[in-house]
Every structure is written in structure tokens, then in C-alpha cells.
Amino acid sequence: MAISSIKLKVWSYPSYIYYGIKADIWDGGHQIPFVARWPAMIPAGTISQEPIFLTDLIGTVAKILGFDLPGNAGEDSHNILLALY
């Protein structure tokens, strides 16, 4: 029996309406939600359509802490604070 012919009951939909999962090349593997809570800075209910990447967290946290990253750390990381509020 082929795996594609097996029907599984799925109780959660981590990729929402997108096809695929994190290990795939399809949108479901790349368009995953990012949830941030920072009551002093991010108003409740804020929604941003700005694409961000996990690597961006290094640059963002460094900015929050006032830390300058060395030139060879987080080369692909960007500060995403403006996308959060």
C-alpha cells in the first residue's frame, strides 16, 4: 500500500491552508506563523504580513539588547522590530 493512499485523521493543521510541512519546498514549509508577545512594545492583536525568517531573531535580539554583532555572526540576520509593531 502506498503511503499516499493512507488517510490519517489530523486534529491540527500546522500549515493552515498551505500545502506541505517545514521539510518541504511548498508554501506550508515556509509560510508558518510567528507569534510575538511584548506588551510594552507590541499592541495586542497586531498582525503583520511582513515575511521574516528564523535567522532574523539573532539581529533583532542583538538590537533589543544593544549588542553589536561581530562581522562574522548573523550575516543573514536582520532586525525585524519594525515588522512587529
C-alpha positions in Angstrom: 0.0 0.0 0.0 1.4 3.4 -1.0 1.8 6.0 1.7 -0.3 8.5 -0.3 -3.3 6.1 -0.1 -3.3 6.1 3.7 -5.8 8.5 5.1 -4.9 9.9 8.6 -7.1 11.8 10.9 -5.4 15.1 11.6 -6.6 17.1 14.6 -4.3 20.1 13.9 -3.3 21.9 10.8 0.1 23.4 11.4 0.4 24.7 7.8 -3.1 26.1 7.8 -4.3 26.4 4.2 -0.9 25.8 2.7 0.4 22.5 1.3 3.4 20.8 2.9 5.3 21.0 6.1 8.6 22.6 7.2 10.7 19.9 5.4 9.0 20.6 2.1 9.6 23.1 -0.7 5.9 24.0 -0.8 4.4 27.1 0.9 3.4 25.1 4.1 7.1 24.6 4.8 7.9 28.3 4.6 4.8 30.3 5.5 4.5 29.4 9.1 3.1 31.8 11.7 5.4 33.7 14.1 3.8 34.8 17.3 5.3 37.5 19.5 4.1 38.9 22.7 5.7 42.0 24.2 3.0 44.1 26.0 5.2 47.2 26.4 6.0 47.3 22.7 3.6 45.3 20.6 -0.1 46.2 20.8 -2.4 43.2 21.4 -4.0 42.0 18.2 -1.3 43.3 15.9 -0.9 41.4 12.6 1.9 41.9 10.2 2.2 40.5 6.7 6.0 41.2 6.7 7.9 38.0 5.9 10.6 37.2 8.5 13.0 34.3 8.9 14.2 32.5 12.0 17.7 33.8 11.3 16.4 37.3 11.8 16.0 36.7 15.5 19.7 37.0 16.1 19.8 40.5 14.7 16.6 41.5 16.4 17.6 40.3 19.9 21.0 41.9 19.5 19.3 45.2 18.7 17.0 44.9 21.7 19.9 44.2 24.0 22.0 47.0 22.4 24.7 44.5 21.4 26.7 44.9 18.2 27.2 41.6 16.4 30.7 40.8 15.1 31.0 40.9 11.3 31.0 37.1 11.1 27.9 36.5 13.2 24.4 36.6 11.8 25.4 37.7 8.3 21.9 37.0 7.0 20.1 38.3 10.1 18.1 41.5 10.0 16.4 43.5 12.7 12.6 42.8 12.4 11.4 45.1 15.2 9.5 47.4 12.7 7.6 44.3 11.4 6.4 43.6 15.0 4.6 46.9 15.7 
